[in-house]
Amino acid sequence: MGEYLLREASCPLCRDAAAVMLELTLSKRMALPREVAIGCCPACQFAFVSPRQPSAYLDYYAAVCNDQLSGENGISERERIRYLAQIDALREFVDTPGPLRILDLGCGRAGLLRTMQAEFPQHSYVGCDPVIAGHYQQIDGVPMFRELAELPGSFDVVIMSHVLEHVVDIDSMASLPAIMSPGAVLYVEVPDALRYADCPRREYMYYVDRLHVNHFTPTSLAKVLGRWGGKALRSGRQSFHYKDGGDYPAIYLIAGFDASPEPPGMVGDDDLPLALERYFAQEKARARQWRAQHPQSGAVVAYGFGDNFFRARMAGGPLAELELAGVVDARWRELAQSEHAKEYRFYSLEDAVSRLPDACYMVTLSWAAEEVAVRLRQAGIKNVQII
């Protein structure tokens, strides 16, 4: 991308300066920053997004339901397998005859709790999610709450599954021990930043964006829980089947809040800067290979104008060197009146198919890309590619 605009950023964990490894310019989305840098602190083995204004992210999550799993039609087999793996990691702590109170923070539609409920009916389950609780008071017998302050009583097991990577102010969670019973455990699972290169996604540079503001290793995850007074009891790696057919890498840590010593395990063997450099280099090589295999001589139309589009257009990306004949997006009227209209021509699907029937259509959506590709082919478009 040339010279970085932001050469260094302050690590949210230790506050020391950290080197910028990548810069992104993304789509306009409410008050979220459009230009972000990915900083990495070798001392903490932690990567992060900068700038990170807490109020902008709170407003965004208050307005947008980002839960794509466990809908009203039930839990899919793919989701069930994922939840069972998490339950197995927790089994030592939840397979008890006596009743436990189990809380899932950021539970979405409570898919994990509903799966646990079927295997361990002796326990009581509570979900906390500020978005979902605005629509449901309970889901399949699991009561739902918006905020920590609303939660009744204390809990024996607290779960945070793929939540902490979204938390801008990590220290805002330091009050968690106050709602935990004596001897309680905390299960935290996050994406495994050390394995991004081992689990490439279809989308270019998928793992870096504005919403995953924290990128953890076992070392940095243990450091965060240590700031809250937790001691690592167990850590491990998870992989779950993702929407594009590949595995999604994750790490988990189970912490207690008594005086027990920290056992040996995964913590301490990290090299996050090297892992991220490997991922970035691999993605650029993959984009070069893609461009070599798909040379474009005719008109090109992009379908989708979200963050995946902007990542694909960044230097080294698969769409970086292409002149686009147009962009199709559901918000085409709004976009045609925006500042982006100086650079791109926006169309509805029907208008684009009518005006540019022989173009190559490149679908840059993250969700429902296959369905869109089918619609394009049904509309008569012969050259459709998903990137």
LUMZA-645704 format. One record per residue (C-alpha): residue number from 1; residue in three letters; x, y, z. Coordinates in Angstrom, 3 decimals. Last residue first. Example, Ala and Ser with C-alpha at 12.3 -4.5 7.8 and 13.67 -1.06 7.14 Angstrom:
% residues 2
  pos  code         u         v         w
    2   SER    13.670    -1.060     7.140
    1   ALA    12.300    -4.500     7.800
% end
This chain:
% residues 387
  pos  code         u         v         w
  387   ILE   -14.012   -14.110    -4.912
  386   ILE   -16.997   -15.723    -6.611
  385   GLN   -16.967   -15.806   -10.428
  384   VAL   -19.758   -15.487   -12.980
  383   ASN   -19.164   -15.558   -16.746
  382   LYS   -22.337   -16.656   -18.585
  381   ILE   -24.810   -14.064   -17.302
  380   GLY   -28.288   -15.058   -18.519
  379   ALA   -30.462   -14.008   -15.582
  378   GLN   -30.380   -17.597   -14.292
  377   ARG   -26.598   -17.301   -14.199
  376   LEU   -26.839   -14.136   -12.126
  375   ARG   -29.373   -15.666    -9.761
  374   VAL   -27.151   -18.724    -9.248
  373   ALA   -24.169   -16.493    -8.449
  372   VAL   -26.297   -14.602    -5.928
  371   GLU   -27.203   -17.837    -4.153
  370   GLU   -23.540   -18.878    -4.040
  369   ALA   -22.499   -15.526    -2.553
  368   ALA   -25.116   -15.769     0.214
  367   TRP   -22.756   -14.377     2.887
  366   SER   -19.298   -12.951     2.215
  365   LEU   -20.215   -11.033    -0.903
  364   THR   -17.626   -10.142    -3.550
  363   VAL   -19.382   -11.674    -6.557
  362   MET   -17.437   -11.000    -9.740
  361   TYR   -19.579   -10.598   -12.851
  360   CYS   -17.702   -10.905   -16.164
  359   ALA   -19.460    -8.694   -18.681
  358   ASP   -21.527    -9.935   -21.634
  357   PRO   -24.937    -8.789   -20.355
  356   LEU   -23.758    -5.270   -19.444
  355   ARG   -26.719    -2.907   -19.920
  354   SER   -29.621    -5.296   -19.283
  353   VAL   -27.816    -7.383   -16.677
  352   ALA   -26.683    -4.193   -14.918
  351   ASP   -30.183    -2.710   -14.927
  350   GLU   -31.761    -5.845   -13.470
  349   LEU   -29.106    -6.201   -10.778
  348   SER   -29.450    -2.564    -9.739
  347   TYR   -26.550    -0.458   -10.835
  346   PHE   -23.773     1.709    -9.433
  345   ARG   -21.102     3.464   -11.487
  344   TYR   -17.837     3.846    -9.570
  343   GLU   -15.205     6.518    -8.869
  342   LYS   -17.080     9.788    -8.439
  341   ALA   -20.163     7.821    -7.343
  340   HIS   -18.238     6.797    -4.220
  339   GLU   -18.939    10.211    -2.664
  338   SER   -22.564     9.151    -2.317
  337   GLN   -25.629     9.763    -4.473
  336   ALA   -25.174     6.610    -6.604
  335   LEU   -24.475     4.746    -3.364
  334   GLU   -27.954     5.487    -2.032
  333   ARG   -29.600     4.301    -5.258
  332   TRP   -27.327     1.239    -5.462
  331   ARG   -28.051     0.028    -1.916
  330   ALA   -28.818    -3.544    -3.055
  329   ASP   -25.448    -3.507    -4.811
  328   VAL   -24.191    -3.987    -8.343
  327   VAL   -20.925    -2.242    -9.241
  326   GLY   -19.944    -1.066   -12.684
  325   ALA   -17.576    -1.223   -15.641
  324   LEU   -14.708    -1.887   -13.273
  323   GLU   -11.120    -1.184   -14.241
  322   LEU    -9.087    -4.045   -12.843
  321   GLU    -5.668    -3.765   -11.204
  320   ALA    -6.674    -4.168    -7.573
  319   LEU    -9.459    -6.708    -8.094
  318   PRO    -7.524    -9.768    -6.851
  317   GLY    -5.786    -7.815    -4.084
  316   GLY    -2.134    -6.722    -4.139
  315   ALA    -2.976    -3.115    -3.400
  314   MET    -6.519    -2.907    -2.079
  313   ARG    -9.446    -3.658    -4.380
  312   ALA   -10.167    -7.135    -2.942
  311   ARG   -10.168    -5.624     0.552
  310   PHE   -12.644    -3.000    -0.598
  309   PHE   -15.017    -5.550    -2.103
  308   ASN   -14.835    -7.759     0.987
  307   ASP   -15.663    -4.710     3.105
  306   GLY   -18.960    -4.111     1.355
  305   PHE   -19.878    -3.054    -2.162
  304   GLY   -21.368    -6.238    -3.592
  303   TYR   -21.497    -7.584    -7.147
  302   ALA   -18.505    -6.357    -9.126
  301   VAL   -18.817    -5.874   -12.885
  300   VAL   -15.938    -6.496   -15.308
  299   ALA   -15.901    -5.563   -19.005
  298   GLY   -13.607    -7.518   -21.299
  297   SER    -9.950    -8.528   -21.326
  296   GLN    -9.699   -10.055   -17.869
  295   PRO    -7.069   -12.645   -17.061
  294   HIS    -8.456   -15.263   -14.658
  293   GLN    -5.673   -17.772   -13.941
  292   ALA    -2.973   -15.119   -13.624
  291   ARG    -5.250   -12.915   -11.520
  290   TRP    -5.954   -15.839    -9.158
  289   GLN    -2.252   -16.630    -8.830
  288   ARG    -1.499   -13.034    -7.959
  287   ALA    -4.339   -13.043    -5.412
  286   ARG    -2.981   -16.227    -3.804
  285   ALA     0.478   -14.679    -3.582
  284   LYS    -1.014   -11.618    -1.883
  283   GLU    -2.925   -13.829     0.562
  282   GLN     0.171   -15.889     1.356
  281   ALA     2.242   -12.779     2.044
  280   PHE    -0.430   -11.430     4.423
  279   TYR    -0.732   -14.761     6.232
  278   ARG     3.034   -15.248     6.578
  277   GLU     3.434   -11.703     7.878
  276   LEU     0.655   -12.410    10.363
  275   ALA     2.347   -15.580    11.644
  274   LEU     5.743   -13.848    11.886
  273   PRO     4.293   -10.972    13.892
  272   LEU     2.369   -13.473    16.078
  271   ASP     5.270   -15.604    17.242
  270   ASP     3.777   -17.702    20.031
  269   ASP     5.124   -20.477    22.245
  268   GLY     4.286   -18.935    25.632
  267   VAL     0.878   -20.339    26.559
  266   MET    -0.033   -23.661    25.006
  265   GLY     0.221   -25.640    28.209
  264   PRO     1.957   -25.611    31.576
  263   PRO    -0.317   -25.136    34.574
  262   GLU    -1.044   -21.731    36.148
  261   PRO    -1.010   -22.086    39.909
  260   SER    -4.241   -22.218    41.904
  259   ALA    -5.007   -19.039    43.865
  258   ASP    -8.705   -18.777    42.893
  257   PHE   -10.239   -17.150    39.857
  256   GLY   -10.325   -20.013    37.397
  255   ALA    -9.653   -19.764    33.701
  254   ILE   -10.548   -21.906    30.695
  253   LEU    -8.772   -20.811    27.529
  252   TYR    -9.895   -21.399    23.975
  251   ILE    -8.263   -21.083    20.582
  250   ALA    -9.958   -20.906    17.207
  249   PRO    -9.259   -21.654    13.545
  248   TYR   -12.130   -21.805    11.012
  247   ASP   -12.053   -24.931     8.850
  246   GLY   -13.080   -24.855     5.203
  245   GLY   -16.432   -25.330     3.441
  244   ASP   -17.130   -21.651     2.758
  243   LYS   -19.655   -21.404     5.622
  242   TYR   -17.215   -22.639     8.259
  241   HIS   -16.556   -26.026     9.806
  240   PHE   -15.041   -25.588    13.232
  239   SER   -11.487   -25.776    14.489
  238   GLN   -10.620   -25.665    18.176
  237   ARG    -7.298   -25.260    19.936
  236   GLY    -6.519   -25.687    23.597
  235   SER    -6.152   -24.119    26.983
  234   ARG    -6.738   -25.383    30.517
  233   LEU    -6.654   -24.021    34.041
  232   ALA    -5.296   -20.573    33.167
  231   LYS    -5.479   -18.225    36.166
  230   GLY    -7.924   -15.322    36.264
  229   GLY    -7.561   -12.027    38.132
  228   TRP    -9.053    -9.783    35.428
  227   ARG    -5.615    -8.770    34.178
  226   GLY    -4.780   -12.477    34.106
  225   LEU    -7.651   -13.017    31.694
  224   VAL    -6.045   -10.501    29.341
  223   LYS    -2.585   -12.029    29.703
  222   ALA    -3.909   -15.536    29.084
  221   LEU    -5.472   -14.331    25.827
  220   SER    -2.222   -12.583    24.883
  219   THR    -0.165   -15.747    25.364
  218   PRO    -2.671   -18.113    23.724
  217   THR    -2.671   -15.807    20.675
  216   PHE    -5.278   -13.145    20.073
  215   HIS    -6.369   -10.709    17.369
  214   ASN    -8.506    -7.847    18.700
  213   VAL   -10.633    -5.349    16.722
  212   HIS   -12.481    -8.049    14.793
  211   LEU   -15.149    -5.637    13.618
  210   ARG   -12.916    -3.337    11.595
  209   ASP   -11.424    -5.939     9.236
  208   VAL    -8.575    -8.441     9.043
  207   TYR    -9.373   -12.166     8.892
  206   TYR   -10.742   -12.127     5.348
  205   MET    -7.585   -10.877     3.658
  204   TYR    -9.131   -11.928     0.301
  203   GLU   -12.393   -13.837     0.662
  202   ARG   -12.351   -17.600     0.053
  201   ARG   -10.878   -18.122     3.493
  200   PRO    -7.419   -19.372     4.303
  199   CYS    -7.070   -21.780     7.248
  198   ASP    -3.345   -22.384     7.761
  197   ALA    -2.496   -18.741     7.068
  196   TYR    -4.893   -17.590     9.792
  195   ARG    -3.369   -20.077    12.237
  194   LEU    -1.488   -17.837    14.694
  193   ALA    -4.453   -15.466    14.885
  192   ASP    -6.591   -18.170    16.532
  191   PRO   -10.132   -16.781    16.554
  190   VAL   -11.578   -16.458    20.081
  189   GLU   -12.908   -18.765    22.812
  188   VAL   -13.203   -17.789    26.473
  187   TYR   -14.444   -20.202    29.151
  186   LEU   -14.599   -18.726    32.674
  185   VAL   -14.648   -20.985    35.720
  184   ALA   -16.365   -20.677    39.092
  183   GLY   -14.687   -21.797    42.323
  182   PRO   -16.541   -19.195    44.378
  181   SER   -19.460   -17.883    42.270
  180   MET   -18.875   -15.504    39.384
  179   ILE   -20.756   -12.209    38.961
  178   ALA   -17.990   -10.075    40.498
  177   PRO   -15.340   -11.969    38.528
  176   LEU   -16.712   -10.349    35.331
  175   SER   -15.911    -6.778    36.427
  174   ALA   -12.753    -6.717    34.272
  173   MET   -14.925    -6.794    31.145
  172   SER   -14.664    -3.025    30.577
  171   ASP   -10.884    -3.553    30.605
  170   ILE   -11.113    -4.903    27.056
  169   ASP   -12.504    -1.644    25.714
  168   VAL   -13.022    -2.428    22.024
  167   VAL   -14.655    -5.818    22.541
  166   HIS   -15.110    -7.602    19.187
  165   GLU   -12.323   -10.188    19.605
  164   LEU   -13.756   -10.845    23.077
  163   VAL   -17.039   -12.191    21.723
  162   HIS   -16.217   -15.368    19.846
  161   SER   -17.501   -17.582    22.690
  160   MET   -17.596   -15.913    26.106
  159   ILE   -18.844   -18.505    28.595
  158   VAL   -19.343   -18.152    32.349
  157   VAL   -19.640   -21.235    34.566
  156   ASP   -20.642   -21.228    38.247
  155   PHE   -22.747   -18.073    38.064
  154   SER   -23.893   -15.311    40.410
  153   GLY   -27.280   -13.751    41.060
  152   PRO   -29.666   -12.218    38.552
  151   LEU   -28.156   -10.499    35.506
  150   GLU   -29.366    -6.965    34.782
  149   ALA   -26.009    -5.250    35.425
  148   LEU   -24.303    -7.579    32.944
  147   GLU   -26.500    -6.208    30.179
  146   ARG   -29.247    -7.253    27.779
  145   PHE   -30.784   -10.325    29.367
  144   MET   -32.265   -13.532    27.934
  143   PRO   -33.942   -16.381    29.822
  142   VAL   -33.251   -19.848    28.356
  141   GLY   -36.520   -21.820    28.249
  140   ASP   -36.400   -22.451    24.529
  139   ILE   -35.458   -18.814    23.906
  138   GLN   -36.388   -16.223    26.537
  137   GLN   -37.213   -12.514    26.684
  136   TYR   -36.654   -12.274    22.945
  135   HIS   -36.317    -9.295    20.599
  134   GLY   -34.219    -6.797    22.593
  133   ALA   -32.519    -9.760    24.224
  132   ILE   -31.051   -10.590    20.798
  131   VAL   -29.240    -7.263    20.516
  130   PRO   -27.828    -6.783    24.033
  129   ASP   -26.889   -10.464    24.427
  128   CYS   -26.867   -12.242    27.785
  127   GLY   -28.093   -15.815    28.039
  126   VAL   -28.914   -17.745    31.202
  125   TYR   -28.889   -21.504    31.766
  124   SER   -29.875   -23.697    34.712
  123   HIS   -28.234   -27.093    35.163
  122   GLN   -29.865   -30.501    35.657
  121   PRO   -30.747   -30.689    31.937
  120   PHE   -27.109   -31.460    31.019
  119   GLU   -27.125   -32.939    27.509
  118   ALA   -30.175   -31.117    26.091
  117   GLN   -29.367   -27.918    27.990
  116   MET   -25.835   -27.925    26.617
  115   THR   -27.214   -27.720    23.055
  114   ARG   -29.633   -24.953    24.064
  113   LEU   -26.762   -23.099    25.748
  112   LEU   -24.590   -23.310    22.626
  111   GLY   -27.395   -22.141    20.341
  110   ALA   -28.389   -19.249    22.616
  109   ARG   -29.774   -17.009    19.868
  108   GLY   -26.695   -14.812    20.061
  107   CYS   -24.882   -15.763    23.268
  106   GLY   -22.836   -12.603    23.738
  105   LEU   -22.209   -13.650    27.320
  104   ASP   -23.235   -17.264    28.011
  103   LEU   -24.099   -17.947    31.657
  102   ILE   -24.276   -21.300    33.432
  101   ARG   -25.763   -21.829    36.895
  100   LEU   -24.846   -25.296    38.081
   99   PRO   -27.022   -28.098    39.451
   98   GLY   -25.332   -31.018    41.193
   97   PRO   -24.737   -34.192    39.236
   96   THR   -21.648   -32.760    37.520
   95   ASP   -20.525   -32.870    33.892
   94   VAL   -20.032   -29.089    33.694
   93   PHE   -16.371   -28.541    34.688
   92   GLU   -14.720   -31.622    33.206
   91   ARG   -16.990   -31.301    30.156
   90   LEU   -15.861   -27.799    29.220
   89   ALA   -13.669   -28.771    26.260
   88   ASP   -16.263   -31.405    25.333
   87   ILE   -18.966   -28.720    25.436
   86   GLN   -16.988   -26.619    22.976
   85   ALA   -16.684   -29.577    20.610
   84   LEU   -20.429   -30.229    21.000
   83   TYR   -21.142   -26.623    20.031
   82   ARG   -19.225   -26.938    16.771
   81   ILE   -20.915   -30.207    15.867
   80   ARG   -24.319   -28.646    16.614
   79   GLU   -23.542   -25.669    14.394
   78   ARG   -22.777   -27.859    11.397
   77   GLU   -25.862   -29.997    12.105
   76   SER   -28.049   -26.884    12.082
   75   ILE   -29.662   -25.510    15.227
   74   GLY   -33.312   -24.534    14.933
   73   ASN   -35.543   -22.751    12.444
   72   GLU   -35.492   -19.575    14.539
   71   GLY   -31.856   -19.057    13.731
   70   SER   -28.852   -20.709    15.318
   69   LEU   -26.121   -18.765    13.530
   68   GLN   -25.712   -15.496    11.650
   67   ASP   -25.592   -13.247    14.721
   66   ASN   -24.579    -9.745    13.604
   65   CYS   -27.749    -7.973    14.709
   64   VAL   -27.026    -4.345    13.905
   63   ALA   -28.203    -1.204    15.656
   62   ALA   -26.795    -1.666    19.156
   61   TYR   -23.690    -3.224    17.639
   60   TYR   -22.992    -0.080    15.625
   59   ASP   -23.699     2.341    18.453
   58   LEU   -21.346     0.423    20.753
   57   TYR   -18.700     0.398    18.023
   56   ALA   -18.841     4.158    17.533
   55   SER   -18.820     4.762    21.309
   54   PRO   -15.712     2.599    21.829
   53   GLN   -13.492     4.455    19.335
   52   ARG   -10.874     2.054    17.998
   51   PRO    -8.308     3.662    15.727
   50   SER    -6.556     1.278    15.349
   49   VAL    -7.266    -2.432    15.027
   48   PHE    -5.343    -4.931    17.126
   47   ALA    -2.656    -7.573    17.222
   46   PHE    -1.387    -9.302    20.387
   45   GLN     1.717   -11.285    21.244
   44   CYS     2.025    -8.970    24.266
   43   ALA     5.708    -8.123    23.731
   42   PRO     5.402    -8.506    19.950
   41   CYS     2.685    -5.800    19.767
   40   CYS     0.976    -5.808    16.366
   39   GLY    -0.955    -2.998    14.709
   38   ILE    -3.579    -3.411    11.993
   37   ALA    -4.437     0.047    10.685
   36   VAL    -7.868     1.421     9.913
   35   GLU    -9.362     3.817     7.401
   34   ARG   -13.153     3.757     7.217
   33   PRO   -13.698     4.232    10.950
   32   LEU   -17.109     3.073    12.211
   31   ALA   -19.723     5.817    12.461
   30   MET   -22.338     4.065    10.290
   29   ARG   -20.602     1.797     7.795
   28   LYS   -18.694     3.456     4.977
   27   SER   -16.720     0.820     3.119
   26   LEU   -13.110    -0.029     3.928
   25   THR    -9.637     1.463     3.578
   24   LEU    -7.160    -0.940     5.136
   23   GLU    -3.640    -0.562     6.475
   22   LEU    -1.251    -3.383     7.349
   21   MET     1.592    -4.232     9.726
   20   VAL     1.665    -1.114    11.926
   19   ALA     4.346    -1.392    14.587
   18   ALA     3.420    -1.168    18.250
   17   ALA     3.966     1.672    20.714
   16   ASP     3.481     0.712    24.342
   15   ARG     0.073     0.898    25.996
   14   CYS     0.526    -2.609    27.514
   13   LEU    -2.837    -4.139    26.590
   12   PRO    -4.419    -1.674    24.142
   11   CYS    -1.120    -1.470    22.184
   10   SER    -0.587     2.111    20.988
    9   ALA    -0.243     2.574    17.254
    8   GLU     2.669     3.067    14.881
    7   ARG     3.398     4.253    11.374
    6   LEU    -0.092     5.537    10.600
    5   LEU    -0.272     6.839     7.038
    4   TYR     1.735     3.853     5.894
    3   GLU     3.912     4.462     2.861
    2   GLY     3.011     2.279    -0.103
    1   MET     0.000     0.000     0.000
% end
